[in-house]
Amino acid sequence: KAVWYAVDVGTVAPPNTLIDKAEIVTEGTRNIDFFLKPETKWPPGTFRVELFVNDALDQVVSFSVK
């Protein structure tokens, strides 16, 4: 499962606003790709995506848009 948040985008949204989430169910070992495409341009600011494996938080990736 991947869960995306807008951490700090100024007045566009409150801090740590949930943007979207997606879940893929598979069997065995494999690579899985998640992507998020906004309907309009990404607002400048900081974001994060939380990645879960078997319902346990596995990794948090932070990124910024300028």
Backbone atoms as SQL, in Angstrom:
CREATE TABLE atoms (id INTEGER PRIMARY KEY, chain TEXT, resi INTEGER, resn TEXT, atom TEXT, x REAL, y REAL, z REAL);
INSERT INTO atoms VALUES
  (1, 'A', 1, 'LYS', 'N', 0.857, -1.168, 0.000),
  (2, 'A', 1, 'LYS', 'CA', 0.000, 0.000, 0.000),
  (3, 'A', 1, 'LYS', 'C', 0.898, 1.223, 0.000),
  (4, 'A', 2, 'ALA', 'N', 0.480, 2.268, -0.697),
  (5, 'A', 2, 'ALA', 'CA', 1.178, 3.549, -0.712),
  (6, 'A', 2, 'ALA', 'C', 0.176, 4.626, -0.310),
  (7, 'A', 3, 'VAL', 'N', 0.618, 5.525, 0.568),
  (8, 'A', 3, 'VAL', 'CA', -0.238, 6.614, 1.043),
  (9, 'A', 3, 'VAL', 'C', 0.539, 7.916, 0.876),
  (10, 'A', 4, 'TRP', 'N', -0.016, 8.850, 0.091),
  (11, 'A', 4, 'TRP', 'CA', 0.644, 10.115, -0.201),
  (12, 'A', 4, 'TRP', 'C', 0.050, 11.240, 0.638),
  (13, 'A', 5, 'TYR', 'N', 0.943, 12.128, 1.122),
  (14, 'A', 5, 'TYR', 'CA', 0.535, 13.282, 1.927),
  (15, 'A', 5, 'TYR', 'C', 1.191, 14.553, 1.397),
  (16, 'A', 6, 'ALA', 'N', 0.462, 15.661, 1.470),
  (17, 'A', 6, 'ALA', 'CA', 1.036, 16.986, 1.270),
  (18, 'A', 6, 'ALA', 'C', 1.462, 17.459, 2.655),
  (19, 'A', 7, 'VAL', 'N', 2.756, 17.476, 2.911),
  (20, 'A', 7, 'VAL', 'CA', 3.270, 17.813, 4.237),
  (21, 'A', 7, 'VAL', 'C', 3.169, 19.311, 4.484),
  (22, 'A', 8, 'ASP', 'N', 3.705, 20.111, 3.543),
  (23, 'A', 8, 'ASP', 'CA', 3.660, 21.572, 3.683),
  (24, 'A', 8, 'ASP', 'C', 3.560, 22.186, 2.299),
  (25, 'A', 9, 'VAL', 'N', 2.367, 22.638, 1.952),
  (26, 'A', 9, 'VAL', 'CA', 2.139, 23.283, 0.654),
  (27, 'A', 9, 'VAL', 'C', 1.567, 24.683, 0.846),
  (28, 'A', 10, 'GLY', 'N', 1.963, 25.328, 1.931),
  (29, 'A', 10, 'GLY', 'CA', 1.510, 26.688, 2.208),
  (30, 'A', 10, 'GLY', 'C', 0.013, 26.734, 2.447),
  (31, 'A', 11, 'THR', 'N', -0.648, 27.677, 1.790),
  (32, 'A', 11, 'THR', 'CA', -2.088, 27.871, 1.997),
  (33, 'A', 11, 'THR', 'C', -2.950, 26.964, 1.114),
  (34, 'A', 12, 'VAL', 'N', -2.321, 26.139, 0.280),
  (35, 'A', 12, 'VAL', 'CA', -3.067, 25.255, -0.622),
  (36, 'A', 12, 'VAL', 'C', -3.845, 24.197, 0.153),
  (37, 'A', 13, 'ALA', 'N', -3.245, 23.686, 1.238),
  (38, 'A', 13, 'ALA', 'CA', -3.892, 22.641, 2.048),
  (39, 'A', 13, 'ALA', 'C', -3.282, 22.662, 3.445),
  (40, 'A', 14, 'PRO', 'N', -4.029, 22.197, 4.442),
  (41, 'A', 14, 'PRO', 'CA', -3.463, 22.108, 5.797),
  (42, 'A', 14, 'PRO', 'C', -2.273, 21.141, 5.828),
  (43, 'A', 15, 'PRO', 'N', -1.373, 21.293, 6.807),
  (44, 'A', 15, 'PRO', 'CA', -0.228, 20.387, 6.914),
  (45, 'A', 15, 'PRO', 'C', -0.668, 18.924, 7.014),
  (46, 'A', 16, 'ASN', 'N', 0.117, 18.065, 6.378),
  (47, 'A', 16, 'ASN', 'CA', -0.088, 16.606, 6.416),
  (48, 'A', 16, 'ASN', 'C', -1.446, 16.158, 5.881),
  (49, 'A', 17, 'THR', 'N', -1.912, 16.832, 4.839),
  (50, 'A', 17, 'THR', 'CA', -3.176, 16.467, 4.204),
  (51, 'A', 17, 'THR', 'C', -3.011, 15.194, 3.371),
  (52, 'A', 18, 'LEU', 'N', -3.906, 14.238, 3.571),
  (53, 'A', 18, 'LEU', 'CA', -3.916, 13.017, 2.769),
  (54, 'A', 18, 'LEU', 'C', -4.285, 13.376, 1.334),
  (55, 'A', 19, 'ILE', 'N', -3.446, 12.963, 0.382),
  (56, 'A', 19, 'ILE', 'CA', -3.727, 13.224, -1.034),
  (57, 'A', 19, 'ILE', 'C', -4.453, 12.034, -1.650),
  (58, 'A', 20, 'ASP', 'N', -3.885, 10.851, -1.476),
  (59, 'A', 20, 'ASP', 'CA', -4.463, 9.655, -2.090),
  (60, 'A', 20, 'ASP', 'C', -3.790, 8.424, -1.495),
  (61, 'A', 21, 'LYS', 'N', -4.372, 7.271, -1.766),
  (62, 'A', 21, 'LYS', 'CA', -3.747, 6.013, -1.359),
  (63, 'A', 21, 'LYS', 'C', -4.081, 4.956, -2.388),
  (64, 'A', 22, 'ALA', 'N', -3.214, 3.963, -2.478),
  (65, 'A', 22, 'ALA', 'CA', -3.412, 2.873, -3.428),
  (66, 'A', 22, 'ALA', 'C', -2.908, 1.589, -2.797),
  (67, 'A', 23, 'GLU', 'N', -3.545, 0.490, -3.151),
  (68, 'A', 23, 'GLU', 'CA', -3.137, -0.799, -2.605),
  (69, 'A', 23, 'GLU', 'C', -3.093, -1.823, -3.728),
  (70, 'A', 24, 'ILE', 'N', -2.040, -2.616, -3.727),
  (71, 'A', 24, 'ILE', 'CA', -1.880, -3.694, -4.697),
  (72, 'A', 24, 'ILE', 'C', -1.679, -4.983, -3.910),
  (73, 'A', 25, 'VAL', 'N', -2.438, -6.011, -4.258),
  (74, 'A', 25, 'VAL', 'CA', -2.307, -7.305, -3.592),
  (75, 'A', 25, 'VAL', 'C', -1.655, -8.272, -4.576),
  (76, 'A', 26, 'THR', 'N', -0.557, -8.891, -4.147),
  (77, 'A', 26, 'THR', 'CA', 0.142, -9.860, -4.987),
  (78, 'A', 26, 'THR', 'C', 0.556, -11.058, -4.143),
  (79, 'A', 27, 'GLU', 'N', 1.028, -12.064, -4.821),
  (80, 'A', 27, 'GLU', 'CA', 1.576, -13.226, -4.128),
  (81, 'A', 27, 'GLU', 'C', 3.033, -13.374, -4.527),
  (82, 'A', 28, 'GLY', 'N', 3.835, -13.894, -3.633),
  (83, 'A', 28, 'GLY', 'CA', 5.243, -14.115, -3.928),
  (84, 'A', 28, 'GLY', 'C', 6.051, -12.836, -3.832),
  (85, 'A', 29, 'THR', 'N', 7.256, -12.898, -4.344),
  (86, 'A', 29, 'THR', 'CA', 8.179, -11.763, -4.317),
  (87, 'A', 29, 'THR', 'C', 8.200, -11.114, -5.685),
  (88, 'A', 30, 'ARG', 'N', 8.022, -9.805, -5.708),
  (89, 'A', 30, 'ARG', 'CA', 8.048, -9.078, -6.976),
  (90, 'A', 30, 'ARG', 'C', 8.213, -7.592, -6.712),
  (91, 'A', 31, 'ASN', 'N', 8.575, -6.867, -7.751),
  (92, 'A', 31, 'ASN', 'CA', 8.627, -5.408, -7.681),
  (93, 'A', 31, 'ASN', 'C', 7.246, -4.863, -7.995),
  (94, 'A', 32, 'ILE', 'N', 6.884, -3.808, -7.297),
  (95, 'A', 32, 'ILE', 'CA', 5.589, -3.162, -7.517),
  (96, 'A', 32, 'ILE', 'C', 5.839, -1.673, -7.696),
  (97, 'A', 33, 'ASP', 'N', 5.176, -1.069, -8.663),
  (98, 'A', 33, 'ASP', 'CA', 5.293, 0.368, -8.903),
  (99, 'A', 33, 'ASP', 'C', 3.998, 1.060, -8.524),
  (100, 'A', 34, 'PHE', 'N', 4.127, 2.154, -7.782),
  (101, 'A', 34, 'PHE', 'CA', 3.002, 3.036, -7.491),
  (102, 'A', 34, 'PHE', 'C', 3.303, 4.380, -8.130),
  (103, 'A', 35, 'PHE', 'N', 2.278, 5.073, -8.587),
  (104, 'A', 35, 'PHE', 'CA', 2.484, 6.426, -9.087),
  (105, 'A', 35, 'PHE', 'C', 1.267, 7.265, -8.752),
  (106, 'A', 36, 'LEU', 'N', 1.501, 8.570, -8.705),
  (107, 'A', 36, 'LEU', 'CA', 0.429, 9.522, -8.423),
  (108, 'A', 36, 'LEU', 'C', 0.577, 10.673, -9.396),
  (109, 'A', 37, 'LYS', 'N', -0.475, 10.947, -10.146),
  (110, 'A', 37, 'LYS', 'CA', -0.459, 12.038, -11.115),
  (111, 'A', 37, 'LYS', 'C', -1.585, 12.999, -10.750),
  (112, 'A', 38, 'PRO', 'N', -1.237, 14.238, -10.392),
  (113, 'A', 38, 'PRO', 'CA', -2.281, 15.196, -10.021),
  (114, 'A', 38, 'PRO', 'C', -3.093, 15.631, -11.245),
  (115, 'A', 39, 'GLU', 'N', -4.309, 16.078, -10.990),
  (116, 'A', 39, 'GLU', 'CA', -5.168, 16.559, -12.080),
  (117, 'A', 39, 'GLU', 'C', -4.654, 17.874, -12.645),
  (118, 'A', 40, 'THR', 'N', -4.015, 18.677, -11.798),
  (119, 'A', 40, 'THR', 'CA', -3.385, 19.925, -12.236),
  (120, 'A', 40, 'THR', 'C', -1.923, 19.862, -11.811),
  (121, 'A', 41, 'LYS', 'N', -1.219, 20.973, -11.919),
  (122, 'A', 41, 'LYS', 'CA', 0.188, 20.991, -11.524),
  (123, 'A', 41, 'LYS', 'C', 0.338, 20.747, -10.027),
  (124, 'A', 42, 'TRP', 'N', 1.454, 20.110, -9.651),
  (125, 'A', 42, 'TRP', 'CA', 1.767, 19.951, -8.232),
  (126, 'A', 42, 'TRP', 'C', 2.034, 21.333, -7.642),
  (127, 'A', 43, 'PRO', 'N', 1.486, 21.644, -6.480),
  (128, 'A', 43, 'PRO', 'CA', 1.837, 22.913, -5.846),
  (129, 'A', 43, 'PRO', 'C', 3.252, 22.815, -5.273),
  (130, 'A', 44, 'PRO', 'N', 3.973, 23.928, -5.211),
  (131, 'A', 44, 'PRO', 'CA', 5.289, 23.882, -4.581),
  (132, 'A', 44, 'PRO', 'C', 5.143, 23.496, -3.114),
  (133, 'A', 45, 'GLY', 'N', 6.086, 22.730, -2.612),
  (134, 'A', 45, 'GLY', 'CA', 6.049, 22.352, -1.206),
  (135, 'A', 45, 'GLY', 'C', 6.695, 21.009, -0.961),
  (136, 'A', 46, 'THR', 'N', 6.441, 20.458, 0.222),
  (137, 'A', 46, 'THR', 'CA', 7.017, 19.171, 0.595),
  (138, 'A', 46, 'THR', 'C', 5.912, 18.124, 0.721),
  (139, 'A', 47, 'PHE', 'N', 6.268, 16.912, 0.361),
  (140, 'A', 47, 'PHE', 'CA', 5.324, 15.801, 0.315),
  (141, 'A', 47, 'PHE', 'C', 5.995, 14.561, 0.893),
  (142, 'A', 48, 'ARG', 'N', 5.197, 13.527, 1.174),
  (143, 'A', 48, 'ARG', 'CA', 5.759, 12.238, 1.577),
  (144, 'A', 48, 'ARG', 'C', 4.829, 11.127, 1.111),
  (145, 'A', 49, 'VAL', 'N', 5.433, 9.984, 0.907),
  (146, 'A', 49, 'VAL', 'CA', 4.665, 8.780, 0.604),
  (147, 'A', 49, 'VAL', 'C', 5.108, 7.718, 1.600),
  (148, 'A', 50, 'GLU', 'N', 4.136, 7.069, 2.215),
  (149, 'A', 50, 'GLU', 'CA', 4.398, 5.990, 3.161),
  (150, 'A', 50, 'GLU', 'C', 4.121, 4.674, 2.445),
  (151, 'A', 51, 'LEU', 'N', 5.095, 3.769, 2.475),
  (152, 'A', 51, 'LEU', 'CA', 4.978, 2.486, 1.793),
  (153, 'A', 51, 'LEU', 'C', 4.828, 1.378, 2.823),
  (154, 'A', 52, 'PHE', 'N', 3.802, 0.559, 2.640),
  (155, 'A', 52, 'PHE', 'CA', 3.483, -0.521, 3.572),
  (156, 'A', 52, 'PHE', 'C', 3.653, -1.866, 2.877),
  (157, 'A', 53, 'VAL', 'N', 4.161, -2.842, 3.609),
  (158, 'A', 53, 'VAL', 'CA', 4.256, -4.222, 3.140),
  (159, 'A', 53, 'VAL', 'C', 3.565, -5.088, 4.185),
  (160, 'A', 54, 'ASN', 'N', 2.584, -5.859, 3.751),
  (161, 'A', 54, 'ASN', 'CA', 1.801, -6.692, 4.680),
  (162, 'A', 54, 'ASN', 'C', 1.231, -5.867, 5.835),
  (163, 'A', 55, 'ASP', 'N', 0.702, -4.697, 5.514),
  (164, 'A', 55, 'ASP', 'CA', 0.080, -3.779, 6.474),
  (165, 'A', 55, 'ASP', 'C', 1.038, -3.196, 7.505),
  (166, 'A', 56, 'ALA', 'N', 2.340, -3.365, 7.328),
  (167, 'A', 56, 'ALA', 'CA', 3.326, -2.774, 8.235),
  (168, 'A', 56, 'ALA', 'C', 4.098, -1.690, 7.482),
  (169, 'A', 57, 'LEU', 'N', 4.277, -0.526, 8.114),
  (170, 'A', 57, 'LEU', 'CA', 5.032, 0.556, 7.493),
  (171, 'A', 57, 'LEU', 'C', 6.450, 0.080, 7.209),
  (172, 'A', 58, 'ASP', 'N', 6.864, 0.154, 5.942),
  (173, 'A', 58, 'ASP', 'CA', 8.182, -0.327, 5.533),
  (174, 'A', 58, 'ASP', 'C', 9.143, 0.818, 5.260),
  (175, 'A', 59, 'GLN', 'N', 8.632, 1.901, 4.639),
  (176, 'A', 59, 'GLN', 'CA', 9.516, 2.994, 4.256),
  (177, 'A', 59, 'GLN', 'C', 8.710, 4.273, 4.101),
  (178, 'A', 60, 'VAL', 'N', 9.355, 5.402, 4.415),
  (179, 'A', 60, 'VAL', 'CA', 8.762, 6.717, 4.200),
  (180, 'A', 60, 'VAL', 'C', 9.702, 7.483, 3.278),
  (181, 'A', 61, 'VAL', 'N', 9.166, 7.998, 2.176),
  (182, 'A', 61, 'VAL', 'CA', 9.962, 8.757, 1.214),
  (183, 'A', 61, 'VAL', 'C', 9.423, 10.182, 1.178),
  (184, 'A', 62, 'SER', 'N', 10.305, 11.144, 1.447),
  (185, 'A', 62, 'SER', 'CA', 9.930, 12.562, 1.385),
  (186, 'A', 62, 'SER', 'C', 10.471, 13.153, 0.094),
  (187, 'A', 63, 'PHE', 'N', 9.726, 14.106, -0.472),
  (188, 'A', 63, 'PHE', 'CA', 10.190, 14.792, -1.680),
  (189, 'A', 63, 'PHE', 'C', 9.616, 16.191, -1.718),
  (190, 'A', 64, 'SER', 'N', 10.251, 17.066, -2.510),
  (191, 'A', 64, 'SER', 'CA', 9.765, 18.432, -2.652),
  (192, 'A', 64, 'SER', 'C', 9.519, 18.770, -4.103),
  (193, 'A', 65, 'VAL', 'N', 8.634, 19.714, -4.288),
  (194, 'A', 65, 'VAL', 'CA', 8.320, 20.262, -5.607),
  (195, 'A', 65, 'VAL', 'C', 8.629, 21.743, -5.522),
  (196, 'A', 66, 'LYS', 'N', 9.395, 22.241, -6.499),
  (197, 'A', 66, 'LYS', 'CA', 9.769, 23.666, -6.499),
  (198, 'A', 66, 'LYS', 'C', 9.149, 24.379, -7.658);
